[in-house]
């Protein structure tokens, strides 16, 4: 992990570790009303789900924009009869399941809360990085592997939250809009055809929901734990396969079964993450 990615994590962790030293004697029930700024640091992972387990590489061979076509061999067979895996291809015939990895996550945030009796409502905006890449690989009869990767580069969210204050502790639920910026990648062991990537970088709107606990250790400082589930549906990335040095009867470009090229995509557009983070906030 690069230093520029570590620095925000270290800053947030410092705030959390320094919190006891910043605490002040404060008797009575605190008021949660007011603005705050802070950050979060934690762990982000891509969960197991059926959509990932069943994901395949999809093909548009006739140029109609509809995916799910069969890439045919010159004899009329399925060129991808060996099948697919929800992971990263490590050779022309093997796959390592790597699409549910977990890594560090951090964000900076700013928000405002309003307390009405024991009820606290508010809003928060945040932005940061939640690392994680998922892959899908297809295997052809040649043999060769074709791997598409999708990585969430950074994300932002605007969330509402509502909770119940128990003196110095706030228990809340949260949810709202999320925006993610993705970087896509393609790898293949096929050295004959030519491959052109389209929309290597793409953005997508999604949603995030979760809940957490905040605890005031002074009038102006709180720490907490936050869980978030976030889902995006990025689907703009494709790979166009043309002839290259392959023969004219190559399954990707054969004029008898294709439009002269084949476009590769993914069957599953979902990208979901879960995260658990420690939060720290300075309250004005």
C-alpha angles and dihedrals in degrees: 000000000000122000092245087062094046096049098070090046091053093048092053092045090051090055091052094047092045094051097095091054091052095049118114133199106266123168124199133025115320125228113236093198114119146057126298142182128202147118146246136227127188151102128309126193141174109238129224113260139158094249091060094043093054098039119134139179108261128209138206106197101165099048097242094125092245118119129211099073121144117243103225129211118225088264092054098257128131109274089203097048091129087069139215142290133205093236146058121302111237096183140353091286110021136069135198115209102234104142098101100055123147128218143161121298131194139172143176117225145186127191151151130231131194123198123209109179105307093337119096123191129175150131136249137191121201143169137187145106131303108183123212139118130204126198141194125194134196125199123211129202093247080067109253138131129227117196128188118194130193122193128185103227099183139338142201132196141190109206138181118212135191129183152147123264118220099188104283095000126079122197113193148167122220141189143155149118124331132193124199133190113210135196116205129201141188132204130178140169089214106110098176108062124062119241126201119191118216124201096003087173119042139162129216139184119229141147138262132201134176146112143241152173126250124191125194112222090176138001089269106032135061135173128194152150124257131193119196135182113197131184132191132173107208109175109154098096118102138158120220116210119206133174104272108164094331120114119265090253092061109135092239095055107020105139090215093063106017141043088250094280141041128225118213124208140152127268092217119058094178121112112181130175137182125201141182116200142176111232132202126186139181110216123206 
